[in-house]
Amino acid sequence: MSTGESWHEIMYDSTRQRSLTFDCLEEQSYEERMKSGGDPEVCGGGSLFNIYFITFMIIVSFIFINLFIAIILESFNTSTAEEGL
């Protein structure tokens, strides 16, 4: 998810609620899930997951931006030091 590839689809899948087109289980035990082949047909957690995913993407974006800036500044300092020699 931190690469930004289809993170919104994971977010939408985790917040799915029971509807006419999606019939999910309100609660499912571990044994029931393993009997069904591990298919995750459990209902999502609601809007709390939206807040989590959006916050996660913002924090990860800041980390990646800071890494790129650090690489650029380090190469700038290296080139400046080589010019002084």
BALO-958918 format. One line per 10 residues: number of its first residue (from 1); for each residue x, y, z of C-alpha. Coordinates in Angstrom, 2 decimals, padded with zeros to 5 digits, always signed. Layout:
N
NUM) X/Y/Z; ... $
This chain:
85
1) +000.00/+000.00/+000.00; +002.83/+002.40/+000.71; +003.69/+002.50/-002.99; +000.27/+004.00/-003.72; -000.81/+001.18/-006.01; -004.58/+000.59/-005.61; -004.61/+001.45/-001.91; -008.08/+002.90/-002.26; -009.44/-000.48/-003.40; -008.09/-002.09/-000.22 $
11) -009.69/+000.70/+001.78; -013.06/+000.24/+000.08; -012.92/-003.55/+000.56; -012.19/-003.17/+004.27; -015.21/-000.90/+004.75; -017.75/-002.98/+002.84; -021.10/-003.29/+004.53; -023.98/-005.67/+003.97; -026.04/-004.67/+000.93; -028.12/-006.25/-001.81 $
21) -025.05/-007.04/-003.90; -022.68/-008.03/-001.07; -023.79/-010.52/+001.55; -021.22/-010.60/+004.31; -021.14/-012.23/+007.71; -021.39/-009.99/+010.74; -019.09/-012.23/+012.78; -017.12/-015.27/+011.75; -014.91/-017.41/+013.96; -011.49/-018.63/+012.95 $
31) -012.75/-022.20/+012.56; -015.62/-021.11/+010.29; -013.23/-019.07/+008.16; -010.85/-022.02/+007.73; -013.73/-024.34/+006.83; -014.78/-021.96/+004.07; -011.24/-021.92/+002.65; -010.13/-018.70/+004.31; -012.39/-016.55/+002.12; -012.77/-013.20/+003.93 $
41) -016.49/-012.55/+003.66; -016.66/-010.62/+006.92; -018.24/-007.17/+006.97; -015.90/-004.21/+007.22; -015.30/-001.97/+010.17; -016.91/+001.23/+008.92; -015.50/+004.71/+008.58; -012.72/+004.13/+011.11; -010.78/+002.31/+008.41; -011.13/+005.30/+006.06 $
51) -009.43/+007.50/+008.64; -006.70/+004.90/+009.18; -005.92/+004.43/+005.48; -005.89/+008.14/+004.65; -003.68/+008.91/+007.65; -001.37/+006.04/+006.70; -001.02/+007.32/+003.13; -000.29/+010.88/+004.29; +002.39/+009.74/+006.75; +004.02/+007.40/+004.21 $
61) +003.99/+010.17/+001.57; +005.81/+012.51/+003.96; +008.39/+009.83/+004.74; +009.08/+009.20/+001.04; +009.33/+012.92/+000.28; +011.78/+013.37/+003.15; +013.88/+010.44/+001.88; +014.09/+011.94/-001.61; +015.02/+015.35/-000.22; +017.71/+013.76/+001.99 $
71) +019.20/+011.98/-001.04; +019.27/+015.21/-003.06; +020.86/+017.18/-000.20; +023.46/+014.47/+000.42; +024.48/+014.43/-003.23; +024.61/+018.24/-003.23; +026.91/+018.21/-000.17; +029.11/+015.56/-001.80; +029.45/+017.54/-005.02; +030.20/+020.74/-003.10 $
81) +032.94/+018.95/-001.11; +034.48/+017.55/-004.32; +034.56/+021.02/-005.89; +036.50/+022.32/-002.89; +039.22/+019.71/-003.42 $
